[in-house]
Amino acid sequence: MFGLVVRFDLKDVAAAQEFDVLVAETGKLIESSEPGTLLYTVNTVADAPLSRIFYEVYADREAFEAHEATEHVKHFLGEREQYIADLRVEFVTPVGGKNLP
């Protein structure tokens, strides 16, 4: 298993709306064409309407690298910059709990 959590803080309401459209378009392609992507979900943050948190779990590091190499993810990575004010990436390093197989 390989995972990460990403928090995006968006510039303003208009940027958040456009970012959400980009995320929805990209998410459809991830779901339909990436068998090694086990979980890819995006959440809004209750107290921070301009923030989004991504939870991503991959079968292994190779599946993550395959995800990053797809054209739809490259497009997302290029387009997202115009909408975000800040981002933080945390790679998941399990130290306990229940892990996916």
Phi and psi in radians as a Rosetta constraint file:
Dihedral C 1 N 2 CA 2 C 2 CIRCULARHARMONIC -2.443 0.35
Dihedral N 2 CA 2 C 2 N 3 CIRCULARHARMONIC 2.282 0.35
Dihedral C 2 N 3 CA 3 C 3 CIRCULARHARMONIC -2.532 0.35
Dihedral N 3 CA 3 C 3 N 4 CIRCULARHARMONIC 2.886 0.35
Dihedral C 3 N 4 CA 4 C 4 CIRCULARHARMONIC -2.687 0.35
Dihedral N 4 CA 4 C 4 N 5 CIRCULARHARMONIC 2.786 0.35
Dihedral C 4 N 5 CA 5 C 5 CIRCULARHARMONIC -2.191 0.35
Dihedral N 5 CA 5 C 5 N 6 CIRCULARHARMONIC 2.285 0.35
Dihedral C 5 N 6 CA 6 C 6 CIRCULARHARMONIC -2.192 0.35
Dihedral N 6 CA 6 C 6 N 7 CIRCULARHARMONIC 2.292 0.35
Dihedral C 6 N 7 CA 7 C 7 CIRCULARHARMONIC -1.950 0.35
Dihedral N 7 CA 7 C 7 N 8 CIRCULARHARMONIC 2.183 0.35
Dihedral C 7 N 8 CA 8 C 8 CIRCULARHARMONIC -1.876 0.35
Dihedral N 8 CA 8 C 8 N 9 CIRCULARHARMONIC 2.299 0.35
Dihedral C 8 N 9 CA 9 C 9 CIRCULARHARMONIC -1.911 0.35
Dihedral N 9 CA 9 C 9 N 10 CIRCULARHARMONIC 2.124 0.35
Dihedral C 9 N 10 CA 10 C 10 CIRCULARHARMONIC -1.655 0.35
Dihedral N 10 CA 10 C 10 N 11 CIRCULARHARMONIC 2.756 0.35
Dihedral C 10 N 11 CA 11 C 11 CIRCULARHARMONIC -1.168 0.35
Dihedral N 11 CA 11 C 11 N 12 CIRCULARHARMONIC -0.782 0.35
Dihedral C 11 N 12 CA 12 C 12 CIRCULARHARMONIC -2.864 0.35
Dihedral N 12 CA 12 C 12 N 13 CIRCULARHARMONIC -3.125 0.35
Dihedral C 12 N 13 CA 13 C 13 CIRCULARHARMONIC -1.074 0.35
Dihedral N 13 CA 13 C 13 N 14 CIRCULARHARMONIC -0.757 0.35
Dihedral C 13 N 14 CA 14 C 14 CIRCULARHARMONIC -1.101 0.35
Dihedral N 14 CA 14 C 14 N 15 CIRCULARHARMONIC -0.725 0.35
Dihedral C 14 N 15 CA 15 C 15 CIRCULARHARMONIC -1.113 0.35
Dihedral N 15 CA 15 C 15 N 16 CIRCULARHARMONIC -0.692 0.35
Dihedral C 15 N 16 CA 16 C 16 CIRCULARHARMONIC -1.097 0.35
Dihedral N 16 CA 16 C 16 N 17 CIRCULARHARMONIC -0.719 0.35
Dihedral C 16 N 17 CA 17 C 17 CIRCULARHARMONIC -1.125 0.35
Dihedral N 17 CA 17 C 17 N 18 CIRCULARHARMONIC -0.777 0.35
Dihedral C 17 N 18 CA 18 C 18 CIRCULARHARMONIC -1.170 0.35
Dihedral N 18 CA 18 C 18 N 19 CIRCULARHARMONIC -0.695 0.35
Dihedral C 18 N 19 CA 19 C 19 CIRCULARHARMONIC -1.056 0.35
Dihedral N 19 CA 19 C 19 N 20 CIRCULARHARMONIC -0.765 0.35
Dihedral C 19 N 20 CA 20 C 20 CIRCULARHARMONIC -1.083 0.35
Dihedral N 20 CA 20 C 20 N 21 CIRCULARHARMONIC -0.631 0.35
Dihedral C 20 N 21 CA 21 C 21 CIRCULARHARMONIC -1.150 0.35
Dihedral N 21 CA 21 C 21 N 22 CIRCULARHARMONIC -0.797 0.35
Dihedral C 21 N 22 CA 22 C 22 CIRCULARHARMONIC -1.040 0.35
Dihedral N 22 CA 22 C 22 N 23 CIRCULARHARMONIC -0.751 0.35
Dihedral C 22 N 23 CA 23 C 23 CIRCULARHARMONIC -1.106 0.35
Dihedral N 23 CA 23 C 23 N 24 CIRCULARHARMONIC -0.767 0.35
Dihedral C 23 N 24 CA 24 C 24 CIRCULARHARMONIC -1.095 0.35
Dihedral N 24 CA 24 C 24 N 25 CIRCULARHARMONIC -0.763 0.35
Dihedral C 24 N 25 CA 25 C 25 CIRCULARHARMONIC -1.093 0.35
Dihedral N 25 CA 25 C 25 N 26 CIRCULARHARMONIC -0.792 0.35
Dihedral C 25 N 26 CA 26 C 26 CIRCULARHARMONIC -1.164 0.35
Dihedral N 26 CA 26 C 26 N 27 CIRCULARHARMONIC -0.728 0.35
Dihedral C 26 N 27 CA 27 C 27 CIRCULARHARMONIC -1.032 0.35
Dihedral N 27 CA 27 C 27 N 28 CIRCULARHARMONIC -0.664 0.35
Dihedral C 27 N 28 CA 28 C 28 CIRCULARHARMONIC -1.077 0.35
Dihedral N 28 CA 28 C 28 N 29 CIRCULARHARMONIC -0.724 0.35
Dihedral C 28 N 29 CA 29 C 29 CIRCULARHARMONIC -1.244 0.35
Dihedral N 29 CA 29 C 29 N 30 CIRCULARHARMONIC -0.632 0.35
Dihedral C 29 N 30 CA 30 C 30 CIRCULARHARMONIC -1.096 0.35
Dihedral N 30 CA 30 C 30 N 31 CIRCULARHARMONIC -0.814 0.35
Dihedral C 30 N 31 CA 31 C 31 CIRCULARHARMONIC -1.090 0.35
Dihedral N 31 CA 31 C 31 N 32 CIRCULARHARMONIC -0.682 0.35
Dihedral C 31 N 32 CA 32 C 32 CIRCULARHARMONIC -1.495 0.35
Dihedral N 32 CA 32 C 32 N 33 CIRCULARHARMONIC -0.269 0.35
Dihedral C 32 N 33 CA 33 C 33 CIRCULARHARMONIC -2.336 0.35
Dihedral N 33 CA 33 C 33 N 34 CIRCULARHARMONIC 0.145 0.35
Dihedral C 33 N 34 CA 34 C 34 CIRCULARHARMONIC -2.224 0.35
Dihedral N 34 CA 34 C 34 N 35 CIRCULARHARMONIC 1.491 0.35
Dihedral C 34 N 35 CA 35 C 35 CIRCULARHARMONIC -1.129 0.35
Dihedral N 35 CA 35 C 35 N 36 CIRCULARHARMONIC -0.414 0.35
Dihedral C 35 N 36 CA 36 C 36 CIRCULARHARMONIC -1.437 0.35
Dihedral N 36 CA 36 C 36 N 37 CIRCULARHARMONIC -0.134 0.35
Dihedral C 36 N 37 CA 37 C 37 CIRCULARHARMONIC -1.546 0.35
Dihedral N 37 CA 37 C 37 N 38 CIRCULARHARMONIC 1.865 0.35
Dihedral C 37 N 38 CA 38 C 38 CIRCULARHARMONIC -1.454 0.35
Dihedral N 38 CA 38 C 38 N 39 CIRCULARHARMONIC -0.605 0.35
Dihedral C 38 N 39 CA 39 C 39 CIRCULARHARMONIC -2.573 0.35
Dihedral N 39 CA 39 C 39 N 40 CIRCULARHARMONIC 2.273 0.35
Dihedral C 39 N 40 CA 40 C 40 CIRCULARHARMONIC -2.566 0.35
Dihedral N 40 CA 40 C 40 N 41 CIRCULARHARMONIC 1.682 0.35
Dihedral C 40 N 41 CA 41 C 41 CIRCULARHARMONIC -2.281 0.35
Dihedral N 41 CA 41 C 41 N 42 CIRCULARHARMONIC 2.585 0.35
Dihedral C 41 N 42 CA 42 C 42 CIRCULARHARMONIC -2.148 0.35
Dihedral N 42 CA 42 C 42 N 43 CIRCULARHARMONIC 2.298 0.35
Dihedral C 42 N 43 CA 43 C 43 CIRCULARHARMONIC -2.115 0.35
Dihedral N 43 CA 43 C 43 N 44 CIRCULARHARMONIC 2.574 0.35
Dihedral C 43 N 44 CA 44 C 44 CIRCULARHARMONIC -1.455 0.35
Dihedral N 44 CA 44 C 44 N 45 CIRCULARHARMONIC 2.865 0.35
Dihedral C 44 N 45 CA 45 C 45 CIRCULARHARMONIC -1.962 0.35
Dihedral N 45 CA 45 C 45 N 46 CIRCULARHARMONIC 2.142 0.35
Dihedral C 45 N 46 CA 46 C 46 CIRCULARHARMONIC -0.917 0.35
Dihedral N 46 CA 46 C 46 N 47 CIRCULARHARMONIC -0.797 0.35
Dihedral C 46 N 47 CA 47 C 47 CIRCULARHARMONIC -1.608 0.35
Dihedral N 47 CA 47 C 47 N 48 CIRCULARHARMONIC -0.017 0.35
Dihedral C 47 N 48 CA 48 C 48 CIRCULARHARMONIC -2.418 0.35
Dihedral N 48 CA 48 C 48 N 49 CIRCULARHARMONIC 1.480 0.35
Dihedral C 48 N 49 CA 49 C 49 CIRCULARHARMONIC -1.108 0.35
Dihedral N 49 CA 49 C 49 N 50 CIRCULARHARMONIC -0.246 0.35
Dihedral C 49 N 50 CA 50 C 50 CIRCULARHARMONIC -1.745 0.35
Dihedral N 50 CA 50 C 50 N 51 CIRCULARHARMONIC 0.238 0.35
Dihedral C 50 N 51 CA 51 C 51 CIRCULARHARMONIC -1.983 0.35
Dihedral N 51 CA 51 C 51 N 52 CIRCULARHARMONIC 2.589 0.35
Dihedral C 51 N 52 CA 52 C 52 CIRCULARHARMONIC -2.349 0.35
Dihedral N 52 CA 52 C 52 N 53 CIRCULARHARMONIC 2.446 0.35
Dihedral C 52 N 53 CA 53 C 53 CIRCULARHARMONIC -2.080 0.35
Dihedral N 53 CA 53 C 53 N 54 CIRCULARHARMONIC 2.207 0.35
Dihedral C 53 N 54 CA 54 C 54 CIRCULARHARMONIC -1.741 0.35
Dihedral N 54 CA 54 C 54 N 55 CIRCULARHARMONIC 2.326 0.35
Dihedral C 54 N 55 CA 55 C 55 CIRCULARHARMONIC -2.004 0.35
Dihedral N 55 CA 55 C 55 N 56 CIRCULARHARMONIC 2.110 0.35
Dihedral C 55 N 56 CA 56 C 56 CIRCULARHARMONIC -2.249 0.35
Dihedral N 56 CA 56 C 56 N 57 CIRCULARHARMONIC 2.235 0.35
Dihedral C 56 N 57 CA 57 C 57 CIRCULARHARMONIC -2.280 0.35
Dihedral N 57 CA 57 C 57 N 58 CIRCULARHARMONIC 2.287 0.35
Dihedral C 57 N 58 CA 58 C 58 CIRCULARHARMONIC -2.118 0.35
Dihedral N 58 CA 58 C 58 N 59 CIRCULARHARMONIC 2.717 0.35
Dihedral C 58 N 59 CA 59 C 59 CIRCULARHARMONIC -1.018 0.35
Dihedral N 59 CA 59 C 59 N 60 CIRCULARHARMONIC -0.638 0.35
Dihedral C 59 N 60 CA 60 C 60 CIRCULARHARMONIC -2.919 0.35
Dihedral N 60 CA 60 C 60 N 61 CIRCULARHARMONIC 3.134 0.35
Dihedral C 60 N 61 CA 61 C 61 CIRCULARHARMONIC -1.052 0.35
Dihedral N 61 CA 61 C 61 N 62 CIRCULARHARMONIC -0.644 0.35
Dihedral C 61 N 62 CA 62 C 62 CIRCULARHARMONIC -1.110 0.35
Dihedral N 62 CA 62 C 62 N 63 CIRCULARHARMONIC -0.654 0.35
Dihedral C 62 N 63 CA 63 C 63 CIRCULARHARMONIC -1.154 0.35
Dihedral N 63 CA 63 C 63 N 64 CIRCULARHARMONIC -0.665 0.35
Dihedral C 63 N 64 CA 64 C 64 CIRCULARHARMONIC -1.097 0.35
Dihedral N 64 CA 64 C 64 N 65 CIRCULARHARMONIC -0.794 0.35
Dihedral C 64 N 65 CA 65 C 65 CIRCULARHARMONIC -1.116 0.35
Dihedral N 65 CA 65 C 65 N 66 CIRCULARHARMONIC -0.641 0.35
Dihedral C 65 N 66 CA 66 C 66 CIRCULARHARMONIC -1.135 0.35
Dihedral N 66 CA 66 C 66 N 67 CIRCULARHARMONIC -0.713 0.35
Dihedral C 66 N 67 CA 67 C 67 CIRCULARHARMONIC -1.011 0.35
Dihedral N 67 CA 67 C 67 N 68 CIRCULARHARMONIC -0.870 0.35
Dihedral C 67 N 68 CA 68 C 68 CIRCULARHARMONIC -1.104 0.35
Dihedral N 68 CA 68 C 68 N 69 CIRCULARHARMONIC -0.449 0.35
Dihedral C 68 N 69 CA 69 C 69 CIRCULARHARMONIC -1.499 0.35
Dihedral N 69 CA 69 C 69 N 70 CIRCULARHARMONIC -0.156 0.35
Dihedral C 69 N 70 CA 70 C 70 CIRCULARHARMONIC -1.244 0.35
Dihedral N 70 CA 70 C 70 N 71 CIRCULARHARMONIC 2.665 0.35
Dihedral C 70 N 71 CA 71 C 71 CIRCULARHARMONIC -1.118 0.35
Dihedral N 71 CA 71 C 71 N 72 CIRCULARHARMONIC -0.663 0.35
Dihedral C 71 N 72 CA 72 C 72 CIRCULARHARMONIC -1.181 0.35
Dihedral N 72 CA 72 C 72 N 73 CIRCULARHARMONIC -0.604 0.35
Dihedral C 72 N 73 CA 73 C 73 CIRCULARHARMONIC -1.294 0.35
Dihedral N 73 CA 73 C 73 N 74 CIRCULARHARMONIC -0.688 0.35
Dihedral C 73 N 74 CA 74 C 74 CIRCULARHARMONIC -1.032 0.35
Dihedral N 74 CA 74 C 74 N 75 CIRCULARHARMONIC -0.718 0.35
Dihedral C 74 N 75 CA 75 C 75 CIRCULARHARMONIC -1.084 0.35
Dihedral N 75 CA 75 C 75 N 76 CIRCULARHARMONIC -0.825 0.35
Dihedral C 75 N 76 CA 76 C 76 CIRCULARHARMONIC -1.001 0.35
Dihedral N 76 CA 76 C 76 N 77 CIRCULARHARMONIC -0.833 0.35
Dihedral C 76 N 77 CA 77 C 77 CIRCULARHARMONIC -1.069 0.35
Dihedral N 77 CA 77 C 77 N 78 CIRCULARHARMONIC -0.655 0.35
Dihedral C 77 N 78 CA 78 C 78 CIRCULARHARMONIC -1.250 0.35
Dihedral N 78 CA 78 C 78 N 79 CIRCULARHARMONIC -0.683 0.35
Dihedral C 78 N 79 CA 79 C 79 CIRCULARHARMONIC -1.378 0.35
Dihedral N 79 CA 79 C 79 N 80 CIRCULARHARMONIC -0.539 0.35
Dihedral C 79 N 80 CA 80 C 80 CIRCULARHARMONIC -1.080 0.35
Dihedral N 80 CA 80 C 80 N 81 CIRCULARHARMONIC -0.505 0.35
Dihedral C 80 N 81 CA 81 C 81 CIRCULARHARMONIC -1.006 0.35
Dihedral N 81 CA 81 C 81 N 82 CIRCULARHARMONIC -0.592 0.35
Dihedral C 81 N 82 CA 82 C 82 CIRCULARHARMONIC -1.217 0.35
Dihedral N 82 CA 82 C 82 N 83 CIRCULARHARMONIC -0.278 0.35
Dihedral C 82 N 83 CA 83 C 83 CIRCULARHARMONIC -1.826 0.35
Dihedral N 83 CA 83 C 83 N 84 CIRCULARHARMONIC -0.332 0.35
Dihedral C 83 N 84 CA 84 C 84 CIRCULARHARMONIC -1.766 0.35
Dihedral N 84 CA 84 C 84 N 85 CIRCULARHARMONIC 2.496 0.35
Dihedral C 84 N 85 CA 85 C 85 CIRCULARHARMONIC -1.650 0.35
Dihedral N 85 CA 85 C 85 N 86 CIRCULARHARMONIC -0.551 0.35
Dihedral C 85 N 86 CA 86 C 86 CIRCULARHARMONIC -2.809 0.35
Dihedral N 86 CA 86 C 86 N 87 CIRCULARHARMONIC 2.701 0.35
Dihedral C 86 N 87 CA 87 C 87 CIRCULARHARMONIC -2.570 0.35
Dihedral N 87 CA 87 C 87 N 88 CIRCULARHARMONIC 2.684 0.35
Dihedral C 87 N 88 CA 88 C 88 CIRCULARHARMONIC -2.405 0.35
Dihedral N 88 CA 88 C 88 N 89 CIRCULARHARMONIC 2.262 0.35
Dihedral C 88 N 89 CA 89 C 89 CIRCULARHARMONIC -1.997 0.35
Dihedral N 89 CA 89 C 89 N 90 CIRCULARHARMONIC 2.268 0.35
Dihedral C 89 N 90 CA 90 C 90 CIRCULARHARMONIC -2.162 0.35
Dihedral N 90 CA 90 C 90 N 91 CIRCULARHARMONIC 2.045 0.35
Dihedral C 90 N 91 CA 91 C 91 CIRCULARHARMONIC -1.402 0.35
Dihedral N 91 CA 91 C 91 N 92 CIRCULARHARMONIC 2.418 0.35
Dihedral C 91 N 92 CA 92 C 92 CIRCULARHARMONIC -1.457 0.35
Dihedral N 92 CA 92 C 92 N 93 CIRCULARHARMONIC 2.143 0.35
Dihedral C 92 N 93 CA 93 C 93 CIRCULARHARMONIC -2.136 0.35
Dihedral N 93 CA 93 C 93 N 94 CIRCULARHARMONIC 1.650 0.35
Dihedral C 93 N 94 CA 94 C 94 CIRCULARHARMONIC -1.070 0.35
Dihedral N 94 CA 94 C 94 N 95 CIRCULARHARMONIC 2.347 0.35
Dihedral C 94 N 95 CA 95 C 95 CIRCULARHARMONIC -2.106 0.35
Dihedral N 95 CA 95 C 95 N 96 CIRCULARHARMONIC -0.014 0.35
Dihedral C 95 N 96 CA 96 C 96 CIRCULARHARMONIC 3.039 0.35
Dihedral N 96 CA 96 C 96 N 97 CIRCULARHARMONIC 3.101 0.35
Dihedral C 96 N 97 CA 97 C 97 CIRCULARHARMONIC 1.642 0.35
Dihedral N 97 CA 97 C 97 N 98 CIRCULARHARMONIC -2.961 0.35
Dihedral C 97 N 98 CA 98 C 98 CIRCULARHARMONIC -1.729 0.35
Dihedral N 98 CA 98 C 98 N 99 CIRCULARHARMONIC 2.179 0.35
Dihedral C 98 N 99 CA 99 C 99 CIRCULARHARMONIC -1.851 0.35
Dihedral N 99 CA 99 C 99 N 100 CIRCULARHARMONIC 2.643 0.35
Dihedral C 99 N 100 CA 100 C 100 CIRCULARHARMONIC -1.216 0.35
Dihedral N 100 CA 100 C 100 N 101 CIRCULARHARMONIC 2.646 0.35
